[in-house]
Amino acid sequence: MSQQRRFSAVWQYMTAFDSTYVVCDVDQETEETIDVNDVVSLFSNTSLLPLTTIPSASTTIPCSSVSSTISSSSTCILKRKQSSIASFLPRKMTPDRKKCVDNALLNIIVTDFQPFKIVEDTGFKQFVNLLNPNYCLPTRQAISKTLIPLEYQKCVAKVEDLITNEADNVCVISIISKWKLEAKVVLVVSDNASNIKNAINTLHLRHLGCFAHTIKLVVKESLKCKSDLINKVKTIVTHFRKSTIAHKILEKNQINNGINEPRKLIQAVSTRWNSEYYMLERIASLEKPVRASLGLLENPPSSLTTIEWTIVKELCIVLKPFESATKVVSGENYMTAPMILHIVNGLFENLLFPSNSSLSENTKNEIVNDVTNIIKKIKSNNIEDSTHSVEHQHSVATEADEFSIWGTLNVHASQSRPTNTSRSRVILEVQNYLDDALVPRSKDPLEWWRQNYYNFPHLSILVRRMFCCQATSVPRERVFSKTGLLINELKTRKS
């Protein structure tokens, strides 16, 4: 037996015109139609009448009842606060906010090497519009001719301000007049080329040859006695790097000798520091695979003899300290110039050369002379202090003329002067510094000097003046290398 359908009472006064509209049977003259969805939503939301399915077209509903019901329901609905359209729209972007977003866009272009054309890409525009429809992207011309030059000028001004206010002494030479460094150049570090040295001498500036380059020249000169052996090793390395068959045989022999990750031989390059050491160290570590591979080749290069393999290993032992010294002094985030003396002494000890004791004594004397000059300069600048001292003596003498129990003591105290000279004070300060405990190499020396500034006031001035120096020109070369990274596919995209 089929279940009887249930209809809402509203259909007693309405006739279904079609699936969308209904006709009010009470006022037949106007034949006003009402949307079924409005009726359904009205009665379902207000819960005035139970609403189930739409009846047949023969069912009628009085229009007056519907009108009264709709009016009462509308009254209930109007009591709610309706949100305005403006509340759903993003607020207008302020100039400060737009400037902040523009700077973020510049940071993307500069950091990720994005082209200026990115602001014209359809996908990027849609993405930005989704984030904030009120933001207007700058044009390519605005970025390249306005925003980027403005940001560059800000960076230049920041660097100039940093140099002017915080850099008491500098050890690099640039466009001295542009950066206002005339009285601040302490030392010029460059390679050992004669033309560079002559130019620096013409400017009457102190010059320090690149220490790493000097080490390179020493190693290059010392290896001339073994040039035949090194050329022989280069020939073997070249053969394995150019021949695919030889390379596969070498990899197979490395795996057979228990090397899970086969390594390639390294070729020495004259312009690369320590490349000879890296070549000899790699081929010495792969002696057995190389020997076995050379025996399996059809036309192999001349192999090394047992004595030559021994010499290669001994050369690695000798060249290792030079490689370590080059890596240490090539840093740029810490002080390298003060390390030169320690590195030289370490090389002497590793190579069993007698250390030069006079070198340390000469260095000590130079420090004493420099600090003495600093004290004299400070004294010459303290004219006001001396004037104040004279006034103080006059007041003490006036007080002594009067009756006072402290008169005699004050006169003796004002006339008392330290008998030691500036040089003796410096010698005492330097000696106290030398007697102090050594700082571990893992600690930051600058932090130690900040903490002991009052214990060694004059030495601290010398430290601040001289510790800015770098031992090598490697940081400058790295700048050129990083700039060269822009001359590639990423650079060609910036248009």
C-alpha positions as CSV (number, residue, x, y, z in Angstrom):
1,M,0.0,0.0,0.0
2,S,1.5,3.3,-1.1
3,Q,2.2,5.9,1.5
4,Q,0.0,9.0,1.2
5,R,1.8,12.2,0.1
6,R,1.9,15.1,2.5
7,F,1.5,18.7,1.2
8,S,2.1,22.0,2.8
9,A,-1.0,24.1,3.6
10,V,0.3,26.9,1.3
11,W,-0.7,24.9,-1.7
12,Q,-4.4,25.3,-0.7
13,Y,-4.3,28.8,-2.1
14,M,-1.8,28.4,-5.0
15,T,-1.8,26.6,-8.3
16,A,1.5,25.3,-9.8
17,F,1.9,27.0,-13.2
18,D,5.1,25.0,-14.0
19,S,8.2,23.8,-12.2
20,T,9.2,27.4,-11.6
21,Y,6.1,29.6,-11.1
22,V,2.8,29.4,-9.2
23,V,-0.5,31.3,-9.7
24,C,-2.5,32.8,-6.8
25,D,-6.1,31.5,-7.1
26,V,-7.6,34.2,-4.9
27,D,-6.9,37.1,-7.3
28,Q,-7.5,35.6,-10.7
29,E,-7.8,38.9,-12.5
30,T,-4.2,39.9,-12.0
31,E,-2.9,36.4,-12.5
32,E,0.2,37.4,-10.5
33,T,3.0,34.7,-10.6
34,I,5.3,34.0,-7.7
35,D,8.6,32.2,-8.0
36,V,8.3,28.8,-6.3
37,N,11.9,29.1,-4.9
38,D,10.9,32.3,-3.1
39,V,7.9,30.5,-1.6
40,V,9.9,27.5,-0.6
41,S,12.7,29.5,0.9
42,L,10.3,31.8,2.7
43,F,8.3,29.1,4.4
44,S,11.3,26.8,5.0
45,N,13.3,29.6,6.7
46,T,10.5,30.9,8.8
47,S,9.2,27.5,9.6
48,L,5.6,28.8,9.4
49,L,4.2,25.9,7.5
50,P,5.5,22.3,6.9
51,L,6.7,22.2,3.4
52,T,7.2,18.9,1.5
53,T,6.7,18.5,-2.2
54,I,5.1,20.6,-4.9
55,P,1.4,19.6,-5.4
56,S,-0.3,19.2,-8.7
57,A,-1.5,22.1,-10.7
58,S,-5.1,21.7,-9.4
59,T,-4.1,22.7,-5.9
60,T,-4.9,26.3,-5.0
61,I,-3.7,28.6,-2.2
62,P,-5.4,31.9,-1.1
63,C,-3.2,34.9,-2.1
64,S,-4.2,36.9,1.0
65,S,-2.8,34.3,3.3
66,V,0.4,34.1,1.4
67,S,0.7,37.9,1.4
68,S,0.1,38.1,5.2
69,T,2.6,35.3,5.7
70,I,5.2,37.0,3.4
71,S,4.8,40.3,5.1
72,S,5.3,38.8,8.6
73,S,8.3,36.8,7.4
74,S,9.8,39.9,5.7
75,T,9.5,41.7,9.0
76,C,11.5,39.0,10.7
77,I,14.1,39.0,8.0
78,L,14.5,42.8,8.0
79,K,15.4,42.7,11.7
80,R,18.8,41.1,10.8
81,K,21.7,43.4,9.9
82,Q,22.6,42.9,6.3
83,S,26.3,43.3,5.3
84,S,27.1,45.9,2.7
85,I,28.8,45.1,-0.6
86,A,31.8,47.2,0.5
87,S,32.5,44.9,3.4
88,F,33.3,42.1,0.9
89,L,35.7,44.2,-1.2
90,P,39.4,44.7,-0.3
91,R,40.2,48.0,1.2
92,K,42.0,50.6,-0.9
93,M,45.8,50.3,-0.6
94,T,47.6,53.1,1.1
95,P,50.7,54.7,-0.4
96,D,52.9,53.3,2.3
97,R,51.5,49.8,1.8
98,K,52.1,50.0,-1.9
99,K,55.6,51.2,-1.4
100,C,56.2,48.2,0.9
101,V,54.8,45.8,-1.7
102,D,56.9,47.4,-4.4
103,N,60.1,46.9,-2.3
104,A,59.1,43.2,-1.9
105,L,58.7,42.9,-5.6
106,L,62.2,44.4,-6.1
107,N,63.6,42.0,-3.6
108,I,62.2,39.1,-5.7
109,I,63.7,40.5,-8.9
110,V,67.2,41.1,-7.3
111,T,67.4,38.0,-5.1
112,D,66.1,35.4,-7.6
113,F,67.4,37.1,-10.8
114,Q,63.9,37.5,-12.2
115,P,63.4,39.5,-15.4
116,F,61.6,42.8,-15.4
117,K,59.2,41.2,-17.8
118,I,57.7,39.2,-15.0
119,V,55.3,42.1,-14.2
120,E,53.8,41.6,-17.7
121,D,53.3,37.9,-17.5
122,T,49.6,36.9,-17.4
123,G,50.0,34.2,-14.8
124,F,51.9,36.6,-12.4
125,K,49.3,39.2,-12.9
126,Q,46.5,36.8,-12.0
127,F,48.4,35.6,-9.0
128,V,49.0,39.2,-7.7
129,N,45.3,40.1,-8.4
130,L,44.2,37.1,-6.3
131,L,46.4,38.3,-3.4
132,N,45.1,41.9,-3.6
133,P,43.0,43.2,-6.5
134,N,43.7,46.8,-5.5
135,Y,47.5,46.5,-6.1
136,C,48.7,47.9,-9.4
137,L,51.9,46.3,-10.6
138,P,54.6,48.7,-11.8
139,T,55.6,48.6,-15.4
140,R,59.0,47.4,-16.8
141,Q,60.1,50.9,-17.5
142,A,59.2,52.0,-13.9
143,I,61.3,49.2,-12.5
144,S,64.3,49.6,-14.7
145,K,64.4,53.4,-14.8
146,T,63.0,54.5,-11.4
147,L,62.8,51.8,-8.7
148,I,66.1,50.0,-9.3
149,P,68.2,53.2,-9.6
150,L,66.5,54.6,-6.5
151,E,67.3,51.4,-4.6
152,Y,70.9,51.5,-5.9
153,Q,71.3,55.1,-4.6
154,K,70.0,54.1,-1.2
155,C,72.6,51.3,-1.0
156,V,75.4,53.6,-2.1
157,A,74.3,56.2,0.5
158,K,74.2,53.5,3.2
159,V,77.7,52.3,2.4
160,E,79.1,55.9,2.3
161,D,77.5,56.6,5.7
162,L,78.9,53.4,7.1
163,I,82.4,54.3,5.9
164,T,82.2,57.9,7.1
165,N,80.8,57.1,10.6
166,E,82.3,53.7,11.5
167,A,85.3,53.0,9.4
168,D,88.3,54.7,11.2
169,N,90.8,52.8,9.0
170,V,90.5,50.8,5.8
171,C,92.9,48.5,4.0
172,V,91.4,48.4,0.5
173,I,92.0,50.9,-2.2
174,S,89.2,52.0,-4.5
175,I,88.2,55.3,-5.8
176,I,89.6,57.1,-2.8
177,S,88.2,60.5,-3.5
178,K,84.7,59.1,-4.3
179,W,84.4,57.2,-1.0
180,K,86.3,59.9,1.0
181,L,89.1,57.6,2.2
182,E,92.1,59.9,1.8
183,A,93.1,59.7,5.5
184,K,91.9,56.2,6.2
185,V,93.9,54.0,4.0
186,V,96.2,52.0,6.3
187,L,97.3,49.2,3.9
188,V,96.8,48.2,0.3
189,V,96.5,44.4,-0.4
190,S,97.1,43.3,-3.9
191,D,98.8,40.6,-5.9
192,N,102.5,40.7,-6.5
193,A,102.3,42.1,-10.1
194,S,105.0,44.8,-10.7
195,N,102.6,47.2,-12.3
196,I,100.2,47.1,-9.3
197,K,103.1,47.5,-6.9
198,N,104.5,50.5,-8.8
199,A,101.0,52.2,-8.8
200,I,100.7,51.8,-5.1
201,N,104.2,53.1,-4.4
202,T,103.3,56.2,-6.6
203,L,100.4,56.9,-4.3
204,H,102.7,56.7,-1.3
205,L,100.7,54.0,0.4
206,R,101.8,51.0,2.4
207,H,101.6,47.8,0.3
208,L,101.1,44.1,1.3
209,G,101.5,41.5,-1.3
210,C,98.7,38.8,-1.3
211,F,100.0,36.2,1.2
212,A,98.1,33.4,-0.6
213,H,99.7,34.4,-3.9
214,T,103.1,34.5,-2.3
215,I,102.6,30.9,-1.0
216,K,101.6,29.9,-4.5
217,L,104.8,31.4,-5.9
218,V,106.8,29.6,-3.3
219,V,105.2,26.2,-4.1
220,K,105.5,26.7,-7.8
221,E,109.2,27.5,-7.6
222,S,109.9,24.6,-5.3
223,L,108.1,22.1,-7.6
224,K,110.3,22.9,-10.5
225,C,112.8,20.3,-9.4
226,K,110.1,17.7,-9.8
227,S,108.6,19.0,-13.0
228,D,109.2,15.8,-14.9
229,L,107.3,13.7,-12.3
230,I,104.4,16.2,-12.2
231,N,104.1,16.3,-16.0
232,K,104.1,12.5,-16.0
233,V,101.2,12.5,-13.5
234,K,99.4,15.1,-15.6
235,T,99.6,12.8,-18.6
236,I,98.1,9.9,-16.7
237,V,95.3,12.1,-15.3
238,T,94.5,13.5,-18.8
239,H,94.3,10.0,-20.3
240,F,91.7,8.8,-17.7
241,R,89.7,12.0,-18.0
242,K,89.5,12.0,-21.8
243,S,89.1,8.3,-22.5
244,T,85.7,6.9,-21.7
245,I,87.0,3.3,-21.7
246,A,89.8,4.1,-19.3
247,H,87.5,6.0,-17.0
248,K,85.1,3.0,-16.8
249,I,87.9,0.6,-16.1
250,L,89.2,2.9,-13.3
251,E,85.7,3.0,-11.8
252,K,85.4,-0.8,-11.9
253,N,88.8,-1.3,-10.3
254,Q,87.8,1.2,-7.5
255,I,84.7,-0.8,-6.8
256,N,86.8,-4.1,-6.7
257,N,89.1,-2.4,-4.2
258,G,86.2,-1.7,-1.8
259,I,85.5,2.0,-2.8
260,N,81.7,2.2,-2.9
261,E,81.7,5.7,-4.4
262,P,84.3,5.9,-7.2
263,R,86.1,9.2,-7.6
264,K,87.6,10.9,-10.6
265,L,91.2,12.0,-10.9
266,I,91.8,15.8,-10.5
267,Q,93.8,17.7,-13.1
268,A,96.2,20.5,-12.1
269,V,95.5,23.9,-13.4
270,S,98.1,26.6,-13.3
271,T,95.6,29.3,-12.3
272,R,94.1,27.3,-9.5
273,W,95.9,27.5,-6.1
274,N,96.9,24.1,-4.6
275,S,95.7,22.3,-7.7
276,E,99.0,20.4,-7.9
277,Y,98.5,19.2,-4.4
278,Y,94.9,18.1,-5.0
279,M,96.1,16.2,-8.2
280,L,98.9,14.4,-6.3
281,E,96.7,13.7,-3.3
282,R,93.9,12.1,-5.4
283,I,96.2,9.9,-7.5
284,A,98.1,8.8,-4.4
285,S,94.9,7.8,-2.7
286,L,93.9,5.7,-5.8
287,E,97.3,4.1,-6.4
288,K,96.1,0.5,-6.6
289,P,93.1,1.2,-8.9
290,V,95.3,3.4,-11.2
291,R,98.0,0.7,-11.4
292,A,95.5,-2.0,-12.2
293,S,93.7,0.1,-14.8
294,L,97.0,1.1,-16.6
295,G,97.8,-2.6,-16.9
296,L,94.4,-3.3,-18.7
297,L,94.6,-0.5,-21.3
298,E,95.8,-1.2,-24.8
299,N,97.9,2.0,-25.3
300,P,98.4,3.3,-21.7
301,P,100.6,6.2,-20.8
302,S,103.8,5.6,-18.9
303,S,103.1,4.4,-15.4
304,L,104.9,5.6,-12.3
305,T,107.6,3.5,-10.8
306,T,107.7,2.5,-7.2
307,I,110.1,5.2,-6.3
308,E,108.0,7.8,-8.1
309,W,104.9,6.7,-6.2
310,T,106.8,7.2,-3.0
311,I,107.9,10.7,-4.0
312,V,104.3,11.6,-4.9
313,K,103.2,10.6,-1.4
314,E,106.0,12.6,0.2
315,L,105.2,15.6,-1.9
316,C,101.6,15.4,-0.5
317,I,103.0,15.5,3.0
318,V,105.1,18.6,2.2
319,L,102.4,20.5,0.4
320,K,99.6,19.8,2.9
321,P,100.7,22.6,5.3
322,F,100.8,25.1,2.4
323,E,97.2,24.1,1.3
324,S,96.0,24.6,4.9
325,A,97.6,28.0,5.2
326,T,96.1,29.1,1.9
327,K,92.6,28.1,2.9
328,V,92.9,29.8,6.3
329,V,94.2,33.2,5.0
330,S,91.6,33.2,2.1
331,G,88.7,33.8,4.5
332,E,86.7,37.1,4.5
333,N,84.5,36.9,7.6
334,Y,87.4,37.0,10.1
335,M,90.8,38.7,10.6
336,T,93.5,37.2,8.4
337,A,96.4,39.6,8.5
338,P,97.3,39.0,12.1
339,M,97.5,35.3,11.3
340,I,100.5,35.7,8.9
341,L,103.2,35.5,11.6
342,H,101.6,32.4,13.2
343,I,101.3,30.7,9.8
344,V,104.9,31.5,8.9
345,N,106.1,30.0,12.2
346,G,103.9,27.0,11.7
347,L,105.3,26.4,8.2
348,F,108.8,26.7,9.6
349,E,108.1,24.1,12.3
350,N,106.4,21.7,9.9
351,L,109.3,21.9,7.4
352,L,111.9,21.6,10.2
353,F,113.4,25.0,9.4
354,P,114.9,27.0,12.3
355,S,112.4,29.7,13.4
356,N,113.6,33.3,13.3
357,S,113.6,34.5,16.9
358,S,114.5,38.0,15.8
359,L,111.2,38.2,13.8
360,S,109.1,38.2,17.0
361,E,111.4,40.7,18.7
362,N,111.2,43.1,15.7
363,T,107.4,42.8,15.7
364,K,107.3,43.6,19.4
365,N,109.4,46.7,18.8
366,E,107.2,47.9,16.0
367,I,104.1,47.5,18.2
368,V,105.8,49.5,21.0
369,N,106.7,52.3,18.5
370,D,103.2,52.5,17.0
371,V,101.5,52.6,20.4
372,T,104.0,55.3,21.6
373,N,103.0,57.4,18.6
374,I,99.3,56.9,19.5
375,I,99.9,58.1,23.0
376,K,101.8,61.2,21.8
377,K,99.0,62.0,19.4
378,I,96.5,61.7,22.2
379,K,98.5,64.0,24.4
380,S,98.8,66.6,21.7
381,N,95.0,66.6,21.3
382,N,94.4,67.0,25.0
383,I,95.1,70.8,25.1
384,E,91.9,71.4,27.0
385,D,92.9,68.9,29.7
386,S,96.2,70.6,30.2
387,T,94.5,74.0,30.6
388,H,92.1,72.5,33.1
389,S,95.1,71.1,35.0
390,V,96.7,74.5,35.3
391,E,93.5,76.0,36.6
392,H,93.3,73.2,39.1
393,Q,96.9,73.9,40.3
394,H,96.0,77.5,40.8
395,S,93.0,76.7,42.9
396,V,95.0,74.3,45.0
397,A,97.7,77.0,45.6
398,T,95.0,79.5,46.6
399,E,93.6,76.9,49.0
400,A,97.1,76.3,50.5
401,D,97.5,80.0,51.3
402,E,94.5,79.7,53.5
403,F,94.6,77.8,56.8
404,S,93.6,74.2,56.1
405,I,94.7,70.8,57.3
406,W,94.8,69.5,53.7
407,G,96.8,72.4,52.3
408,T,100.2,70.7,52.2
409,L,98.8,67.4,50.9
410,N,97.0,69.1,48.1
411,V,100.1,71.0,47.0
412,H,102.2,67.9,46.9
413,A,99.5,66.0,45.1
414,S,99.2,68.7,42.4
415,Q,102.9,68.9,41.9
416,S,103.4,65.2,41.7
417,R,103.9,63.8,38.2
418,P,104.5,60.2,36.9
419,T,108.2,59.8,36.3
420,N,107.7,57.2,33.6
421,T,107.7,58.3,29.9
422,S,105.2,57.4,27.2
423,R,107.5,54.6,25.9
424,S,107.9,53.1,29.4
425,R,104.1,53.0,29.8
426,V,103.8,51.3,26.4
427,I,106.4,48.7,27.2
428,L,104.6,47.9,30.5
429,E,101.3,47.6,28.7
430,V,102.7,45.4,25.9
431,Q,104.5,43.2,28.5
432,N,101.2,42.8,30.5
433,Y,99.5,41.8,27.3
434,L,102.2,39.2,26.4
435,D,102.0,37.8,30.0
436,D,98.2,37.4,29.7
437,A,96.7,33.9,29.0
438,L,96.4,33.0,25.3
439,V,92.9,33.0,23.8
440,P,91.9,29.7,22.2
441,R,91.9,29.7,18.4
442,S,88.2,28.9,18.3
443,K,87.3,32.2,20.2
444,D,86.7,35.5,18.5
445,P,89.7,37.9,19.2
446,L,87.6,41.0,18.7
447,E,85.2,39.9,21.5
448,W,88.3,39.5,23.7
449,W,89.5,43.0,22.9
450,R,86.0,44.4,23.6
451,Q,86.1,42.8,27.1
452,N,89.7,43.9,27.8
453,Y,89.6,47.4,26.4
454,Y,90.2,49.1,29.7
455,N,93.1,46.8,30.6
456,F,94.9,47.7,27.4
457,P,93.5,51.1,26.2
458,H,96.3,52.1,23.9
459,L,96.8,48.6,22.4
460,S,93.1,48.5,21.7
461,I,93.4,51.6,19.5
462,L,96.2,49.9,17.6
463,V,94.1,46.8,17.2
464,R,91.1,48.6,15.8
465,R,93.4,50.4,13.4
466,M,95.3,47.4,12.1
467,F,92.9,44.4,12.4
468,C,90.9,45.6,9.5
469,C,93.6,44.4,7.1
470,Q,93.2,41.3,5.1
471,A,96.1,39.0,4.3
472,T,95.0,38.2,0.7
473,S,93.2,39.7,-2.2
474,V,90.9,36.6,-2.3
475,P,87.8,38.5,-1.0
476,R,88.2,41.0,-3.9
477,E,88.6,38.2,-6.4
478,R,85.4,36.6,-5.1
479,V,83.5,39.8,-5.8
480,F,84.5,39.5,-9.4
481,S,83.6,35.9,-9.5
482,K,80.1,36.6,-8.0
483,T,79.7,39.4,-10.5
484,G,80.6,37.0,-13.3
485,L,77.6,34.8,-12.2
486,L,75.3,37.5,-13.6
487,I,76.8,37.2,-17.1
488,N,74.9,34.1,-17.9
489,E,71.4,33.0,-18.8
490,L,69.9,34.7,-15.8
491,K,71.5,38.0,-16.8
492,T,70.1,37.8,-20.3
493,R,66.6,37.4,-18.8
494,K,66.8,40.9,-17.2
495,S,65.1,43.0,-19.8
